[in-house]
Amino acid sequence: MGLASVRKILVFLFCIIFALPVQAASLINDTETERVITELITPLAKAADIPDGRLRVHIVNDNDFNAFVMGGEDVYVYTGLLKQIKSPDALQAVVAHELGHTLGGHMAQMADRMNAEMTRTMLIQALGIGLMALGGDPSMGAGVLAGSSGIAQQSMLAFTRDEERIADDMGLKLMIKAKLNPNGFIEVFEQMENMTGAFESKINPNRINHPLTAERLSNVRAQIGKMDSGYRATNSPTDAQRAEYELVRAKLIGYLDNSDKVSTLYPNSDTSDAALYARAITRMQNGNLDGARVGTMSLISRNPDNPYFYELLGDIEYQLGHYDDSVDAYEESLKLVKDKSPQIETALALVLTERNKPNDKERAIELCKRSLLTQPAPLTYWVLARAYDDGRADWARAEYYHMIGKEDKARDYAKRAQKSLKQGSPEYIKAGDLLK
């Protein structure tokens, strides 16, 4: 296969892994990023009485400075937040605030409040219609109608501002309970004030759904100032965790920002691991594969036990068409990684289907099955379809199209699969599920 074809497949791989549709945004699935963030916020999960293993981290590919929690156990962190927040303490404060909303039952309260405001608005509007029906001055009834939605809006804004204050307070208490550094809240609000202070100074504080950042900063400073002088943040991130967080930020910046931004943030004079990582990734992205390889090999020589540097080397060697070297790098990555690593397993499986030596496809199938048990993903089914040589390939393609939302194609391949598969086989049954 030519180099151009190899690059097309790698671009496809990157797009699938780094752009899984979720509502209006997309999710990034990356073993390293998810593991680092999960480790950092695990003390908060324990303090919030979330059972072990139930907290799930999702990385949202969006430049907004944002994060949120759904269902109390699914934490969504935006890449814009991760790229801008330099301290893991500050990231912990953001998640603590979001968990504060959950602990306060704010989603349920918001729904109840919205229902109440809708009822209130309808009653006011009914009064306005009634006044107009009675005759007299029609402008009176029209005025009531026009003001009804504004009253509800102001009430909801005041309600959400109060909830944000409560979430700050509960988040700070959660940080203290978890024995983390509460000054992370100060870092976040200082950074937010630098970003939005000039804008906020010109707006009406009653017309926004958050308290002004200056107020929030003042509040947390006052609360931290009242803390017991004997408090010790014994669960504060270790030096190793801080270094890992820097690497994750560099990785995201390398993949998601342009080369000019990377050069500004990580100039050649910066010889840190994070800088080498970001520059190697952006060089790979821009087709400078030899330069990317040199940088990655430097990282590996410094950190021979880091699985994610071998993962990057596997990506680069694959693009260079060095399948044997790519397989070796991915295998080393899997050997070193401590956690389940479905993305690395899928990447290795893809290279094996490309190399296609004896037993490569069998190994690829094994890797894909293991990856799917941990985290079903479209790319894994796509690679699995390449590895199979029988009707199971059509079933895997059906699953792939189902996951990306192309139901017509999913049904077509499911029908094809059932024509060639043995009735009652697992894949036959799964294909039938797609036809229901």
N, C-alpha and C positions, 0 to 999 in steps of 0.2 A: 504494500500500500504506500502511495506517495505521501510526502510530508504534508501537502495541502489537505489530503483526506484525513490524516491524523489530527491536524489542527481543527478541522471541522467537527470531528467526534469529540475532541476535548472541549471545544466551545459548547457543544451540545451538553456534555457532562456538566460543565460549569453552570450553564443556564438552568439545568434541572436541579442541581444541588443547591444553587444559590438563588433560586426564584420559584419556590413552590407557592402557588396562588393561595392567599388567605384574605378573603374579602377584598378590600381595595389595595392592600399592600401585599408583600410576599415574605415568606420565611426563609431564613438561611439555616440550613442544616450543616453544622460543622462540629465535629467531635471535640476539638480542642476548646473552642469558644464556649460550648455548652458545659463542658466539664469545669472549666475555670470559674465561670459565673455561678454554677451550681455549688461549688465548694465555698465560694465567698458568701452565699446567702443561706447556706445550710444552718448556721447558728441562729439566724432569724426565724427559719422554719421551725426549729426546735423550740425557740422561745414562744412562737405562736401556736405551739401544740399541734403542728402538722406532722402526721406520722412519718416515720423514716421511709424514704423512697417515694413518697407521694408528690413531692414538689417537682414540677417540671418547668424547665427553662426553655423559652422560645425566643429566637432572635429575629426581630422584624427588620427587613431591609427597607429602611425609611430614614431620611435625614433629620426627622423631627427630634427634638430634645424631649424624649417621652418614654414612659413605661406604664404598664398597667397590670392588674391581676384579675384573672377570671376564675370564678368558681373556688376561690380561696387557695388553689394549689397550682394553677398555671400562671407563671410569671412571664410576661411579654416585655422584652427590653429592646428598644430601638437602636439601630446601628448609629444613628445620629447622636444618641446619648453616650454610647460606648466610645465613640471616636472623640467626643469632646471632654468627657469626664476623665480626668487624669488619675484620680485617686480611687482605689477600691473602697476606702472608707466612705467616700461620697456616693459611690454606687450603692453601697449597703444602705445608706440613708434614704436614697430614692426608693429602693425596694421596701424598706421599713415603712415609709409613708404609704406606699400602695397597699401593703398588708394592713396598715392602720385602717384604710377604707374597709377592708374585708372584715377585720375584727369589730369594726363599728357597725357592721351590717348596712353600710351606706347604699349598696345597690338596691336592696329591698326597700329601704327608706325612700330612695329616690323614686322608685316605681310608685310607692304609695303616695308620695308627695305630688308626683305628676298626675296621678289619677284624681287626687283631691283638687289640684289646680284646674284640671280640665272640667270637673264638675262645677267648680266655682265660676269659671269662665262662661260655661253654658248657662248658669243661672243669671249671671250679669247680662249676658247677651239676650236671654229671654226677657229680662226686665226692660232692656232697650227696645226690643221688638214690641213689648207691651205698651211702652210709653208712646211709640210711634203709632200704634193701632188706636190709642185713645184719642188721637188728634191733638190739637193745640200746636205747640212749637215742635216741629219734627226734628229740629237740630238737637233737642235734648236727648231723644232716643238715639239718634245717630252718634252723638258724643259718647253715650254709654257704650255702644257697640265698639266704637273705635278704641275706647280706653280699656276694654275688657282684656284684650290680649297683652297689652302693656303691663297691666297689673299683675297678671300671671307670670309674665317674664321677669319682672322685678322681684317677685316673691321667690321664683326659682333661683335667680341669681344670688339672692341673699342666703337661701338655703344651701346652695353649693359652696358659697364662701365659708359658711359655718362648718360645713363638712370638711373642707380643706384644712381649716384650723384644727378641727378635732383629729384629723388624720395626721397632721404634723405632731400633735401632742402624743397621740397613741404610738406613732412611729418612733418618736424619741424615747418613750418609755420602753418600747420593744428593743431598741438598740441597747439600752441600759440593762434590761433583763438578759439580753444575749451576751453581755459583757463585751460589747463592741465600742468603738470610739464615737461618741455622740457628736464630736466636732465635725463629723462627716456632713451633718446637716448644715453647719455654718459654711463649709466649703461649697456645697451645692447652691445655697442661697446667695452667697457672694458671687459665684459664677453667673447665676441667673440675673443678679442685679447688674453685673457688668454687661450682660447681653441685652437686657430689656429696661434698665433703669431710665434711660433717656426717654424711651417711649412711654413708660408708666407714669412719668412725671407730668405728662400732658393729658392723661385720660381721667375720666370720672371713675373713682374706685367702686362706685355703685353700679357701674355698667359692665363689669366683668365678672366671670364666675370663679376667680381666685382672689384671695386677698393680695394686696400689693406685696411684692417681694420684700420691700424694705420692712413692712410690718412683720412678715413671717421671719425674717432674719432677726429682727429685734426680739420677737417672742422666744425663739429658740436660744438666743444668747442669754436672755433673762432666765430661762429654765435651767440651762446648763450652769449658769452662775450660782444657782441654788443647790446644786448637787453636793452630795457628801464628799468632802475633801479626800476621803479615803478610797473613793471609787477607783478601780483599776480595770482597764479594758483588756482583760486577760485573753480574750478571743480575737483581738485585733489581728488583721492579716499579717502573716509572717513575711519576712523578706523574700522568701521563695514565691509566695503567692503574689506579692507586689510585682515581682519580675515577670511572672506568668501573665498577670493582667496587662503589663506593658506590651508583652508579645502579642496578646490577643488584639489589643488596640492597633498595633502596627500591622497585624495581619489584615484586619478589616480595612484600614486605610490603604494598604497596598492593593487589595482587591477592588475596593469600591471608589477610590478617589483617583484623579488623573495624576500623571507622572509629575507635573509641575507642583501639585500640592504635596506629593510625597517628597520631592526634592527640597521643598521649603521646610517641611517638618523634620525630615531626616537627611540633612546634607551629607555629602561624602566625608566631611570632617568628623561626623558622628560615627564612631566605631562600636557602638553598643550593639548587643544582640538584637534589640528591637529594630534599630536602624538597618542592620544587615538584612533582617527578615523582610521589612517593608520594601527595601530596594530590590531584593531578590524577587519578590512577588511581582512588583510593578514591571521589572525587566522581563519576567516571563510573560506577563500580560501584553507587553509591547513587542514580543517576538525576539527579544535579545536573550535567547536561550543559553548561550555560552556564558554571558555575564551573570545570568540568574544561577546557573550551575556553580560557577566559581563562588558566588556569595553563599549559596546553600552549603557547599562543601566546607567553607570557613566556619559556618555555624555548627556543622556536625563535628568538625575537629575540636571546637570549643565545648560542645555539649553532646558527646557520643551517646547519651542515654535519652535524648529528647526524641520521642516517636514522631512528632509533628514535623521536624526538620527532614526526617526520612520520607515522610508523606509528601512534602514539597519536592524533594529530590525525585520521588517516583513520578510526580506530575511532569517535571521537567524532562526526565529521561524518556517518558512516554511521548512527549511532543517531539523530541529529537529522533524518535523512531528506534531508540535503544530498548527494545522490549525486555531483554534479559536483565539489563541493569534496573529497569523500572520495576520488574517483578521482585528483584532482590531488595530494592529500597522499600517497597510496600510490605514485603514479608518481614523485614527488620522492624518497620513501624508497628506492625501488628504484634510482633514479639515483645516490643517494649511498652506498648500502651497498656495502661492499668485497667481501663474500663472497656465496656462494650463499644465497638467502633464500627457501626454499620456503614458509614461513609467510606472509610478506608477499605473495608471488605469489598464494597461495591466497586471501588476504583481498581483494586487488584483484580477482581473478577473481569472487569472490562479489558484490562491489558491481557489477561490470559486468553480471552476469546479472540483478541487480535493476534497474539503470538501463535496460538493454535498448535502447540507441540503436543505429543502424546500425553494424555491425561490432563491437559490444561482445561478442557471444557468440563471434565468431571469435577475438578477443583473449583472452577468458576461456579458451577451449580451449587456445590457445598457452601461456598462463601455467600452466594445470594440467598440461599435458604436461611442461613444463620442471620444475615442482615435483616431479612424480612421478619424474622421472629422478634427482633429488637425494635425495628422501626420501618414499617412498610413505606416504600418510596417509589415513585414512578421510574426513576432511573434503574433501580434494582430489577424491576420487572422487565425493563427494556434489555438489560444485559442478560437476564435469565433467558429471554426469548432467543437471543443470539447463541446461547450455550446449548439449548435443546435442539435436537435434530428430528423431532417427531411432533405429534399433535400437541404436546405440552407447550411448544413454542407459540402456537396460536392462543392457548389459554393465557400464557404470560403476556402476550400482546394485548389480549382483551383486558387484563388487569391494568396494564399500563394506560390504555386509553380511558378506562374507567376512572383512574386516579387523576388524569389531567382534564376530565370533564367532557370527553368526546364519546358520549354514550352510544351514538349510532355505530361508530367503528368498534366500540367495545362489544356490542351485541353481534356484529358481523363476525368478529374473530371468535367469540364464544360459541356461535353456531358452527363455525368451521372446526373448532376444537372438539365439540361433541360428536361430530361426524367421524373423527378418526381415533378418539380416545375410547378406552374400554369403559363400558357402563359401570358405574359404581366406583371407579377410580377416584382418588381425591381431586385430581384436576378436572375430571368430568363433572363432579358434583359442584366444584367451585365455579366452573363455567356456567352451569345451570343456575347458580345463584345470581349471576350477572344478567340472566335472561328474565328474571322474575320482575 
